[in-house]
Amino acid sequence: METAWLAYRQEGPRKANTKYKRRLRQPWTEKQVKQLRSLAKANTPTGVISLKMERAPGSIASKAQREEISLKPINRSSNNRRKKTAKRG
């Protein structure tokens, strides 16, 4: 049974498709932390930050939490933002 598992591990989807690469954990540099702070201060969504920094959204959220950086949007109200129009009668 173990030989079948080893064969799968050696011929799995990552081995067959070279484009499918597992991203290794990259250490955060001080420059990247400063960029994260500036993007969070500019109220950039987490998804956009992840694209700009080429990191996973979960990685950005966890690093922001460890560095005590708030990713909550500051300029959005929780109320309905649509303007109410008068009913046509």
SEFIZA-3560 file (N, C-alpha, C; in Angstrom, 3 decimals):
REM SEFIZA-3560
<numar><xx>0.825</xx><yy>-1.198</yy><zz>0.000</zz><atom>N</atom></numar>
<numar><xx>0.000</xx><yy>0.000</yy><zz>0.000</zz><atom>CA</atom></numar>
<numar><xx>0.866</xx><yy>1.257</yy><zz>0.000</zz><atom>C</atom></numar>
<numar><xx>1.965</xx><yy>1.209</yy><zz>0.707</zz><atom>N</atom></numar>
<numar><xx>2.834</xx><yy>2.379</yy><zz>0.749</zz><atom>CA</atom></numar>
<numar><xx>3.491</xx><yy>2.646</yy><zz>-0.588</zz><atom>C</atom></numar>
<numar><xx>3.744</xx><yy>1.596</yy><zz>-1.354</zz><atom>N</atom></numar>
<numar><xx>4.378</xx><yy>1.802</yy><zz>-2.662</zz><atom>CA</atom></numar>
<numar><xx>3.448</xx><yy>2.557</yy><zz>-3.600</zz><atom>C</atom></numar>
<numar><xx>2.136</xx><yy>2.312</yy><zz>-3.497</zz><atom>N</atom></numar>
<numar><xx>1.188</xx><yy>3.048</yy><zz>-4.329</zz><atom>CA</atom></numar>
<numar><xx>1.183</xx><yy>4.526</yy><zz>-3.950</zz><atom>C</atom></numar>
<numar><xx>1.292</xx><yy>4.795</yy><zz>-2.654</zz><atom>N</atom></numar>
<numar><xx>1.320</xx><yy>6.194</yy><zz>-2.203</zz><atom>CA</atom></numar>
<numar><xx>2.582</xx><yy>6.892</yy><zz>-2.680</zz><atom>C</atom></numar>
<numar><xx>3.702</xx><yy>6.206</yy><zz>-2.605</zz><atom>N</atom></numar>
<numar><xx>4.953</xx><yy>6.796</yy><zz>-3.065</zz><atom>CA</atom></numar>
<numar><xx>4.923</xx><yy>7.056</yy><zz>-4.559</zz><atom>C</atom></numar>
<numar><xx>4.317</xx><yy>6.139</yy><zz>-5.311</zz><atom>N</atom></numar>
<numar><xx>4.207</xx><yy>6.335</yy><zz>-6.757</zz><atom>CA</atom></numar>
<numar><xx>3.341</xx><yy>7.552</yy><zz>-7.055</zz><atom>C</atom></numar>
<numar><xx>2.252</xx><yy>7.746</yy><zz>-6.301</zz><atom>N</atom></numar>
<numar><xx>1.396</xx><yy>8.914</yy><zz>-6.511</zz><atom>CA</atom></numar>
<numar><xx>2.146</xx><yy>10.192</yy><zz>-6.174</zz><atom>C</atom></numar>
<numar><xx>2.914</xx><yy>10.158</yy><zz>-5.101</zz><atom>N</atom></numar>
<numar><xx>3.655</xx><yy>11.357</yy><zz>-4.705</zz><atom>CA</atom></numar>
<numar><xx>4.648</xx><yy>11.754</yy><zz>-5.778</zz><atom>C</atom></numar>
<numar><xx>5.256</xx><yy>10.790</yy><zz>-6.436</zz><atom>N</atom></numar>
<numar><xx>6.246</xx><yy>11.094</yy><zz>-7.450</zz><atom>CA</atom></numar>
<numar><xx>5.618</xx><yy>11.468</yy><zz>-8.784</zz><atom>C</atom></numar>
<numar><xx>4.381</xx><yy>11.058</yy><zz>-9.017</zz><atom>N</atom></numar>
<numar><xx>3.731</xx><yy>11.341</yy><zz>-10.285</zz><atom>CA</atom></numar>
<numar><xx>2.488</xx><yy>12.205</yy><zz>-10.116</zz><atom>C</atom></numar>
<numar><xx>2.379</xx><yy>12.914</yy><zz>-9.020</zz><atom>N</atom></numar>
<numar><xx>1.191</xx><yy>13.703</yy><zz>-8.723</zz><atom>CA</atom></numar>
<numar><xx>1.038</xx><yy>14.893</yy><zz>-9.647</zz><atom>C</atom></numar>
<numar><xx>0.025</xx><yy>15.715</yy><zz>-9.427</zz><atom>N</atom></numar>
<numar><xx>-0.261</xx><yy>16.833</yy><zz>-10.331</zz><atom>CA</atom></numar>
<numar><xx>0.862</xx><yy>17.861</yy><zz>-10.391</zz><atom>C</atom></numar>
<numar><xx>1.612</xx><yy>18.014</yy><zz>-9.311</zz><atom>N</atom></numar>
<numar><xx>2.682</xx><yy>19.005</yy><zz>-9.331</zz><atom>CA</atom></numar>
<numar><xx>3.857</xx><yy>18.545</yy><zz>-10.169</zz><atom>C</atom></numar>
<numar><xx>4.089</xx><yy>17.244</yy><zz>-10.191</zz><atom>N</atom></numar>
<numar><xx>5.196</xx><yy>16.711</yy><zz>-10.982</zz><atom>CA</atom></numar>
<numar><xx>4.844</xx><yy>16.680</yy><zz>-12.462</zz><atom>C</atom></numar>
<numar><xx>3.585</xx><yy>16.362</yy><zz>-12.777</zz><atom>N</atom></numar>
<numar><xx>3.177</xx><yy>16.239</yy><zz>-14.164</zz><atom>CA</atom></numar>
<numar><xx>3.081</xx><yy>17.595</yy><zz>-14.854</zz><atom>C</atom></numar>
<numar><xx>2.600</xx><yy>18.607</yy><zz>-14.134</zz><atom>N</atom></numar>
<numar><xx>2.422</xx><yy>19.924</yy><zz>-14.724</zz><atom>CA</atom></numar>
<numar><xx>3.448</xx><yy>20.872</yy><zz>-14.109</zz><atom>C</atom></numar>
<numar><xx>4.413</xx><yy>21.271</yy><zz>-14.891</zz><atom>N</atom></numar>
<numar><xx>5.471</xx><yy>22.123</yy><zz>-14.347</zz><atom>CA</atom></numar>
<numar><xx>4.988</xx><yy>23.544</yy><zz>-14.075</zz><atom>C</atom></numar>
<numar><xx>3.884</xx><yy>23.949</yy><zz>-14.692</zz><atom>N</atom></numar>
<numar><xx>3.349</xx><yy>25.294</yy><zz>-14.434</zz><atom>CA</atom></numar>
<numar><xx>2.702</xx><yy>25.377</yy><zz>-13.052</zz><atom>C</atom></numar>
<numar><xx>2.296</xx><yy>24.227</yy><zz>-12.516</zz><atom>N</atom></numar>
<numar><xx>1.651</xx><yy>24.180</yy><zz>-11.214</zz><atom>CA</atom></numar>
<numar><xx>2.741</xx><yy>24.126</yy><zz>-10.167</zz><atom>C</atom></numar>
<numar><xx>3.119</xx><yy>25.273</yy><zz>-9.646</zz><atom>N</atom></numar>
<numar><xx>4.193</xx><yy>25.339</yy><zz>-8.673</zz><atom>CA</atom></numar>
<numar><xx>3.640</xx><yy>25.737</yy><zz>-7.316</zz><atom>C</atom></numar>
<numar><xx>4.154</xx><yy>25.106</yy><zz>-6.308</zz><atom>N</atom></numar>
<numar><xx>3.780</xx><yy>25.453</yy><zz>-4.946</zz><atom>CA</atom></numar>
<numar><xx>4.632</xx><yy>26.639</yy><zz>-4.521</zz><atom>C</atom></numar>
<numar><xx>3.993</xx><yy>27.675</yy><zz>-4.049</zz><atom>N</atom></numar>
<numar><xx>4.733</xx><yy>28.843</yy><zz>-3.608</zz><atom>CA</atom></numar>
<numar><xx>5.327</xx><yy>28.555</yy><zz>-2.236</zz><atom>C</atom></numar>
<numar><xx>6.610</xx><yy>28.700</yy><zz>-2.148</zz><atom>N</atom></numar>
<numar><xx>7.264</xx><yy>28.476</yy><zz>-0.876</zz><atom>CA</atom></numar>
<numar><xx>7.072</xx><yy>29.683</yy><zz>0.021</zz><atom>C</atom></numar>
<numar><xx>7.166</xx><yy>29.465</yy><zz>1.297</zz><atom>N</atom></numar>
<numar><xx>7.014</xx><yy>30.573</yy><zz>2.244</zz><atom>CA</atom></numar>
<numar><xx>8.181</xx><yy>31.526</yy><zz>2.081</zz><atom>C</atom></numar>
<numar><xx>7.850</xx><yy>32.750</yy><zz>1.813</zz><atom>N</atom></numar>
<numar><xx>8.886</xx><yy>33.757</yy><zz>1.617</zz><atom>CA</atom></numar>
<numar><xx>8.931</xx><yy>34.633</yy><zz>2.854</zz><atom>C</atom></numar>
<numar><xx>10.105</xx><yy>34.894</yy><zz>3.389</zz><atom>N</atom></numar>
<numar><xx>10.181</xx><yy>35.792</yy><zz>4.542</zz><atom>CA</atom></numar>
<numar><xx>9.831</xx><yy>37.216</yy><zz>4.144</zz><atom>C</atom></numar>
<numar><xx>9.223</xx><yy>37.941</yy><zz>5.058</zz><atom>N</atom></numar>
<numar><xx>8.832</xx><yy>39.321</yy><zz>4.806</zz><atom>CA</atom></numar>
<numar><xx>10.039</xx><yy>40.231</yy><zz>5.032</zz><atom>C</atom></numar>
<numar><xx>10.277</xx><yy>41.119</yy><zz>4.092</zz><atom>N</atom></numar>
<numar><xx>11.327</xx><yy>42.108</yy><zz>4.270</zz><atom>CA</atom></numar>
<numar><xx>10.727</xx><yy>43.362</yy><zz>4.886</zz><atom>C</atom></numar>
<numar><xx>11.577</xx><yy>44.215</yy><zz>5.406</zz><atom>N</atom></numar>
<numar><xx>11.093</xx><yy>45.467</yy><zz>6.012</zz><atom>CA</atom></numar>
<numar><xx>10.431</xx><yy>46.351</yy><zz>4.954</zz><atom>C</atom></numar>
<numar><xx>10.946</xx><yy>46.305</yy><zz>3.745</zz><atom>N</atom></numar>
<numar><xx>10.371</xx><yy>47.084</yy><zz>2.642</zz><atom>CA</atom></numar>
<numar><xx>8.941</xx><yy>46.622</yy><zz>2.336</zz><atom>C</atom></numar>
<numar><xx>8.720</xx><yy>45.308</yy><zz>2.357</zz><atom>N</atom></numar>
<numar><xx>7.385</xx><yy>44.775</yy><zz>2.093</zz><atom>CA</atom></numar>
<numar><xx>6.409</xx><yy>45.125</yy><zz>3.214</zz><atom>C</atom></numar>
<numar><xx>6.887</xx><yy>45.139</yy><zz>4.448</zz><atom>N</atom></numar>
<numar><xx>6.019</xx><yy>45.518</yy><zz>5.571</zz><atom>CA</atom></numar>
<numar><xx>5.625</xx><yy>46.988</yy><zz>5.446</zz><atom>C</atom></numar>
<numar><xx>6.564</xx><yy>47.830</yy><zz>5.035</zz><atom>N</atom></numar>
<numar><xx>6.237</xx><yy>49.245</yy><zz>4.824</zz><atom>CA</atom></numar>
<numar><xx>5.230</xx><yy>49.410</yy><zz>3.696</zz><atom>C</atom></numar>
<numar><xx>5.393</xx><yy>48.617</yy><zz>2.624</zz><atom>N</atom></numar>
<numar><xx>4.440</xx><yy>48.672</yy><zz>1.515</zz><atom>CA</atom></numar>
<numar><xx>3.062</xx><yy>48.222</yy><zz>1.975</zz><atom>C</atom></numar>
<numar><xx>3.020</xx><yy>47.183</yy><zz>2.806</zz><atom>N</atom></numar>
<numar><xx>1.745</xx><yy>46.708</yy><zz>3.345</zz><atom>CA</atom></numar>
<numar><xx>1.078</xx><yy>47.781</yy><zz>4.192</zz><atom>C</atom></numar>
<numar><xx>1.864</xx><yy>48.460</yy><zz>5.023</zz><atom>N</atom></numar>
<numar><xx>1.316</xx><yy>49.542</yy><zz>5.846</zz><atom>CA</atom></numar>
<numar><xx>0.742</xx><yy>50.663</yy><zz>4.973</zz><atom>C</atom></numar>
<numar><xx>1.475</xx><yy>51.053</yy><zz>3.928</zz><atom>N</atom></numar>
<numar><xx>1.014</xx><yy>52.159</yy><zz>3.085</zz><atom>CA</atom></numar>
<numar><xx>-0.233</xx><yy>51.769</yy><zz>2.295</zz><atom>C</atom></numar>
<numar><xx>-0.286</xx><yy>50.522</yy><zz>1.798</zz><atom>N</atom></numar>
<numar><xx>-1.475</xx><yy>50.085</yy><zz>1.058</zz><atom>CA</atom></numar>
<numar><xx>-2.687</xx><yy>49.973</yy><zz>1.978</zz><atom>C</atom></numar>
<numar><xx>-2.474</xx><yy>49.513</yy><zz>3.208</zz><atom>N</atom></numar>
<numar><xx>-3.579</xx><yy>49.408</yy><zz>4.161</zz><atom>CA</atom></numar>
<numar><xx>-4.071</xx><yy>50.792</yy><zz>4.568</zz><atom>C</atom></numar>
<numar><xx>-3.138</xx><yy>51.728</yy><zz>4.710</zz><atom>N</atom></numar>
<numar><xx>-3.512</xx><yy>53.088</yy><zz>5.072</zz><atom>CA</atom></numar>
<numar><xx>-4.288</xx><yy>53.764</yy><zz>3.942</zz><atom>C</atom></numar>
<numar><xx>-3.970</xx><yy>53.378</yy><zz>2.694</zz><atom>N</atom></numar>
<numar><xx>-4.678</xx><yy>53.921</yy><zz>1.532</zz><atom>CA</atom></numar>
<numar><xx>-6.010</xx><yy>53.227</yy><zz>1.288</zz><atom>C</atom></numar>
<numar><xx>-6.398</xx><yy>52.321</yy><zz>2.203</zz><atom>N</atom></numar>
<numar><xx>-7.690</xx><yy>51.643</yy><zz>2.142</zz><atom>CA</atom></numar>
<numar><xx>-7.799</xx><yy>50.709</yy><zz>0.935</zz><atom>C</atom></numar>
<numar><xx>-6.702</xx><yy>50.056</yy><zz>0.582</zz><atom>N</atom></numar>
<numar><xx>-6.684</xx><yy>49.118</yy><zz>-0.534</zz><atom>CA</atom></numar>
<numar><xx>-7.267</xx><yy>47.783</yy><zz>-0.075</zz><atom>C</atom></numar>
<numar><xx>-8.153</xx><yy>47.169</yy><zz>-0.868</zz><atom>N</atom></numar>
<numar><xx>-8.707</xx><yy>45.867</yy><zz>-0.486</zz><atom>CA</atom></numar>
<numar><xx>-7.623</xx><yy>44.793</yy><zz>-0.411</zz><atom>C</atom></numar>
<numar><xx>-7.863</xx><yy>43.787</yy><zz>0.407</zz><atom>N</atom></numar>
<numar><xx>-6.872</xx><yy>42.730</yy><zz>0.623</zz><atom>CA</atom></numar>
<numar><xx>-6.550</xx><yy>41.984</yy><zz>-0.671</zz><atom>C</atom></numar>
<numar><xx>-7.549</xx><yy>41.771</yy><zz>-1.514</zz><atom>N</atom></numar>
<numar><xx>-7.311</xx><yy>41.083</yy><zz>-2.786</zz><atom>CA</atom></numar>
<numar><xx>-6.373</xx><yy>41.849</yy><zz>-3.697</zz><atom>C</atom></numar>
<numar><xx>-6.523</xx><yy>43.157</yy><zz>-3.726</zz><atom>N</atom></numar>
<numar><xx>-5.655</xx><yy>43.992</yy><zz>-4.555</zz><atom>CA</atom></numar>
<numar><xx>-4.243</xx><yy>44.021</yy><zz>-3.980</zz><atom>C</atom></numar>
<numar><xx>-4.150</xx><yy>44.075</yy><zz>-2.646</zz><atom>N</atom></numar>
<numar><xx>-2.835</xx><yy>44.047</yy><zz>-1.998</zz><atom>CA</atom></numar>
<numar><xx>-2.127</xx><yy>42.738</yy><zz>-2.344</zz><atom>C</atom></numar>
<numar><xx>-2.872</xx><yy>41.630</yy><zz>-2.339</zz><atom>N</atom></numar>
<numar><xx>-2.257</xx><yy>40.342</yy><zz>-2.641</zz><atom>CA</atom></numar>
<numar><xx>-1.743</xx><yy>40.287</yy><zz>-4.073</zz><atom>C</atom></numar>
<numar><xx>-2.443</xx><yy>40.908</yy><zz>-5.004</zz><atom>N</atom></numar>
<numar><xx>-1.972</xx><yy>40.934</yy><zz>-6.382</zz><atom>CA</atom></numar>
<numar><xx>-0.741</xx><yy>41.817</yy><zz>-6.526</zz><atom>C</atom></numar>
<numar><xx>-0.738</xx><yy>42.958</yy><zz>-5.857</zz><atom>N</atom></numar>
<numar><xx>0.399</xx><yy>43.873</yy><zz>-5.962</zz><atom>CA</atom></numar>
<numar><xx>1.658</xx><yy>43.306</yy><zz>-5.314</zz><atom>C</atom></numar>
<numar><xx>1.476</xx><yy>42.607</yy><zz>-4.200</zz><atom>N</atom></numar>
<numar><xx>2.634</xx><yy>42.087</yy><zz>-3.473</zz><atom>CA</atom></numar>
<numar><xx>2.970</xx><yy>40.645</yy><zz>-3.845</zz><atom>C</atom></numar>
<numar><xx>2.133</xx><yy>40.033</yy><zz>-4.697</zz><atom>N</atom></numar>
<numar><xx>2.314</xx><yy>38.653</yy><zz>-5.148</zz><atom>CA</atom></numar>
<numar><xx>2.397</xx><yy>37.685</yy><zz>-3.977</zz><atom>C</atom></numar>
<numar><xx>1.458</xx><yy>37.825</yy><zz>-3.062</zz><atom>N</atom></numar>
<numar><xx>1.339</xx><yy>36.932</yy><zz>-1.912</zz><atom>CA</atom></numar>
<numar><xx>-0.118</xx><yy>36.530</yy><zz>-1.761</zz><atom>C</atom></numar>
<numar><xx>-0.345</xx><yy>35.483</yy><zz>-1.022</zz><atom>N</atom></numar>
<numar><xx>-1.707</xx><yy>34.995</yy><zz>-0.798</zz><atom>CA</atom></numar>
<numar><xx>-2.460</xx><yy>35.959</yy><zz>0.117</zz><atom>C</atom></numar>
<numar><xx>-3.778</xx><yy>36.119</yy><zz>-0.086</zz><atom>N</atom></numar>
<numar><xx>-4.555</xx><yy>36.992</yy><zz>0.793</zz><atom>CA</atom></numar>
<numar><xx>-4.476</xx><yy>36.575</yy><zz>2.260</zz><atom>C</atom></numar>
<numar><xx>-4.426</xx><yy>35.283</yy><zz>2.524</zz><atom>N</atom></numar>
<numar><xx>-4.300</xx><yy>34.810</yy><zz>3.900</zz><atom>CA</atom></numar>
<numar><xx>-2.968</xx><yy>35.197</yy><zz>4.517</zz><atom>C</atom></numar>
<numar><xx>-1.935</xx><yy>35.172</yy><zz>3.705</zz><atom>N</atom></numar>
<numar><xx>-0.608</xx><yy>35.575</yy><zz>4.174</zz><atom>CA</atom></numar>
<numar><xx>-0.597</xx><yy>37.052</yy><zz>4.549</zz><atom>C</atom></numar>
<numar><xx>-1.259</xx><yy>37.855</yy><zz>3.735</zz><atom>N</atom></numar>
<numar><xx>-1.312</xx><yy>39.299</yy><zz>4.003</zz><atom>CA</atom></numar>
<numar><xx>-2.136</xx><yy>39.577</yy><zz>5.248</zz><atom>C</atom></numar>
<numar><xx>-3.255</xx><yy>38.876</yy><zz>5.383</zz><atom>N</atom></numar>
<numar><xx>-4.104</xx><yy>39.083</yy><zz>6.562</zz><atom>CA</atom></numar>
<numar><xx>-3.386</xx><yy>38.680</yy><zz>7.844</zz><atom>C</atom></numar>
<numar><xx>-2.667</xx><yy>37.563</yy><zz>7.807</zz><atom>N</atom></numar>
<numar><xx>-1.987</xx><yy>37.118</yy><zz>9.020</zz><atom>CA</atom></numar>
<numar><xx>-0.817</xx><yy>38.035</yy><zz>9.374</zz><atom>C</atom></numar>
<numar><xx>-0.099</xx><yy>38.516</yy><zz>8.367</zz><atom>N</atom></numar>
<numar><xx>1.012</xx><yy>39.424</yy><zz>8.650</zz><atom>CA</atom></numar>
<numar><xx>0.486</xx><yy>40.759</yy><zz>9.179</zz><atom>C</atom></numar>
<numar><xx>-0.614</xx><yy>41.233</yy><zz>8.619</zz><atom>N</atom></numar>
<numar><xx>-1.209</xx><yy>42.476</yy><zz>9.102</zz><atom>CA</atom></numar>
<numar><xx>-1.658</xx><yy>42.326</yy><zz>10.552</zz><atom>C</atom></numar>
<numar><xx>-2.195</xx><yy>41.174</yy><zz>10.892</zz><atom>N</atom></numar>
<numar><xx>-2.630</xx><yy>40.945</yy><zz>12.268</zz><atom>CA</atom></numar>
<numar><xx>-1.427</xx><yy>40.915</yy><zz>13.211</zz><atom>C</atom></numar>
<numar><xx>-0.338</xx><yy>40.262</yy><zz>12.784</zz><atom>N</atom></numar>
<numar><xx>0.863</xx><yy>40.191</yy><zz>13.627</zz><atom>CA</atom></numar>
<numar><xx>1.507</xx><yy>41.562</yy><zz>13.813</zz><atom>C</atom></numar>
<numar><xx>1.449</xx><yy>42.393</yy><zz>12.776</zz><atom>N</atom></numar>
<numar><xx>2.055</xx><yy>43.731</yy><zz>12.842</zz><atom>CA</atom></numar>
<numar><xx>1.064</xx><yy>44.779</yy><zz>13.368</zz><atom>C</atom></numar>
<numar><xx>-0.150</xx><yy>44.332</yy><zz>13.718</zz><atom>N</atom></numar>
<numar><xx>-1.214</xx><yy>45.217</yy><zz>14.208</zz><atom>CA</atom></numar>
<numar><xx>-1.569</xx><yy>46.302</yy><zz>13.196</zz><atom>C</atom></numar>
<numar><xx>-1.725</xx><yy>45.870</yy><zz>11.938</zz><atom>N</atom></numar>
<numar><xx>-2.146</xx><yy>46.756</yy><zz>10.854</zz><atom>CA</atom></numar>
<numar><xx>-3.613</xx><yy>46.452</yy><zz>10.572</zz><atom>C</atom></numar>
<numar><xx>-4.448</xx><yy>47.474</yy><zz>10.569</zz><atom>N</atom></numar>
<numar><xx>-5.870</xx><yy>47.270</yy><zz>10.322</zz><atom>CA</atom></numar>
<numar><xx>-6.134</xx><yy>47.251</yy><zz>8.825</zz><atom>C</atom></numar>
<numar><xx>-6.822</xx><yy>46.211</yy><zz>8.359</zz><atom>N</atom></numar>
<numar><xx>-7.196</xx><yy>46.109</yy><zz>6.950</zz><atom>CA</atom></numar>
<numar><xx>-8.670</xx><yy>46.436</yy><zz>6.739</zz><atom>C</atom></numar>
<numar><xx>-9.347</xx><yy>46.875</yy><zz>7.793</zz><atom>N</atom></numar>
<numar><xx>-10.755</xx><yy>47.207</yy><zz>7.656</zz><atom>CA</atom></numar>
<numar><xx>-10.907</xx><yy>48.491</yy><zz>6.854</zz><atom>C</atom></numar>
<numar><xx>-11.875</xx><yy>48.536</yy><zz>5.939</zz><atom>N</atom></numar>
<numar><xx>-12.083</xx><yy>49.773</yy><zz>5.187</zz><atom>CA</atom></numar>
<numar><xx>-12.611</xx><yy>50.872</yy><zz>6.101</zz><atom>C</atom></numar>
<numar><xx>-11.993</xx><yy>52.041</yy><zz>6.012</zz><atom>N</atom></numar>
<numar><xx>-12.373</xx><yy>53.118</yy><zz>6.919</zz><atom>CA</atom></numar>
<numar><xx>-13.410</xx><yy>54.063</yy><zz>6.326</zz><atom>C</atom></numar>
<numar><xx>-13.597</xx><yy>54.020</yy><zz>5.017</zz><atom>N</atom></numar>
<numar><xx>-14.503</xx><yy>54.992</yy><zz>4.415</zz><atom>CA</atom></numar>
<numar><xx>-15.811</xx><yy>54.372</yy><zz>3.942</zz><atom>C</atom></numar>
<numar><xx>-16.160</xx><yy>53.200</yy><zz>4.446</zz><atom>N</atom></numar>
<numar><xx>-17.427</xx><yy>52.587</yy><zz>4.060</zz><atom>CA</atom></numar>
<numar><xx>-18.370</xx><yy>52.581</yy><zz>5.246</zz><atom>C</atom></numar>
<numar><xx>-19.579</xx><yy>52.988</yy><zz>5.016</zz><atom>N</atom></numar>
<numar><xx>-20.566</xx><yy>52.937</yy><zz>6.090</zz><atom>CA</atom></numar>
<numar><xx>-21.268</xx><yy>51.587</yy><zz>6.053</zz><atom>C</atom></numar>
<numar><xx>-21.761</xx><yy>51.165</yy><zz>7.163</zz><atom>N</atom></numar>
<numar><xx>-22.450</xx><yy>49.883</yy><zz>7.216</zz><atom>CA</atom></numar>
<numar><xx>-23.902</xx><yy>50.015</yy><zz>6.754</zz><atom>C</atom></numar>
<numar><xx>-24.384</xx><yy>51.232</yy><zz>6.611</zz><atom>N</atom></numar>
<numar><xx>-25.757</xx><yy>51.444</yy><zz>6.171</zz><atom>CA</atom></numar>
<numar><xx>-25.860</xx><yy>51.286</yy><zz>4.665</zz><atom>C</atom></numar>
<numar><xx>-27.081</xx><yy>51.238</yy><zz>4.194</zz><atom>N</atom></numar>
<numar><xx>-27.309</xx><yy>51.125</yy><zz>2.759</zz><atom>CA</atom></numar>
<numar><xx>-26.830</xx><yy>52.412</yy><zz>2.088</zz><atom>C</atom></numar>
<numar><xx>-25.999</xx><yy>52.281</yy><zz>1.059</zz><atom>N</atom></numar>
<numar><xx>-25.416</xx><yy>53.464</yy><zz>0.435</zz><atom>CA</atom></numar>
<numar><xx>-26.207</xx><yy>53.966</yy><zz>-0.764</zz><atom>C</atom></numar>
<numar><xx>-27.250</xx><yy>53.274</yy><zz>-1.146</zz><atom>N</atom></numar>
<numar><xx>-28.037</xx><yy>53.736</yy><zz>-2.289</zz><atom>CA</atom></numar>
<numar><xx>-28.880</xx><yy>54.943</yy><zz>-1.902</zz><atom>C</atom></numar>
<numar><xx>-28.950</xx><yy>55.859</yy><zz>-2.830</zz><atom>N</atom></numar>
<numar><xx>-29.824</xx><yy>57.007</yy><zz>-2.590</zz><atom>CA</atom></numar>
<numar><xx>-31.261</xx><yy>56.578</yy><zz>-2.834</zz><atom>C</atom></numar>
<numar><xx>-32.105</xx><yy>56.974</yy><zz>-1.933</zz><atom>N</atom></numar>
<numar><xx>-33.510</xx><yy>56.604</yy><zz>-2.072</zz><atom>CA</atom></numar>
<numar><xx>-34.182</xx><yy>57.605</yy><zz>-2.995</zz><atom>C</atom></numar>
<numar><xx>-34.874</xx><yy>57.089</yy><zz>-3.982</zz><atom>N</atom></numar>
<numar><xx>-35.573</xx><yy>57.957</yy><zz>-4.930</zz><atom>CA</atom></numar>
<numar><xx>-37.060</xx><yy>57.999</yy><zz>-4.567</zz><atom>C</atom></numar>
<numar><xx>-37.687</xx><yy>59.072</yy><zz>-4.950</zz><atom>N</atom></numar>
<numar><xx>-39.110</xx><yy>59.218</yy><zz>-4.659</zz><atom>CA</atom></numar>
<numar><xx>-39.901</xx><yy>58.236</yy><zz>-5.533</zz><atom>C</atom></numar>
<numar><xx>-40.959</xx><yy>57.689</yy><zz>-4.949</zz><atom>N</atom></numar>
<numar><xx>-41.778</xx><yy>56.743</yy><zz>-5.702</zz><atom>CA</atom></numar>
<numar><xx>-42.589</xx><yy>57.483</yy><zz>-6.747</zz><atom>C</atom></numar>
<numar><xx>-42.638</xx><yy>56.875</yy><zz>-7.891</zz><atom>N</atom></numar>
<numar><xx>-43.444</xx><yy>57.496</yy><zz>-8.968</zz><atom>CA</atom></numar>
<numar><xx>-44.893</xx><yy>57.060</yy><zz>-8.778</zz><atom>C</atom></numar>
<numar><xx>-45.760</xx><yy>58.003</yy><zz>-8.887</zz><atom>N</atom></numar>
<numar><xx>-47.137</xx><yy>57.648</yy><zz>-8.602</zz><atom>CA</atom></numar>
<numar><xx>-48.054</xx><yy>57.947</yy><zz>-9.630</zz><atom>C</atom></numar>
//
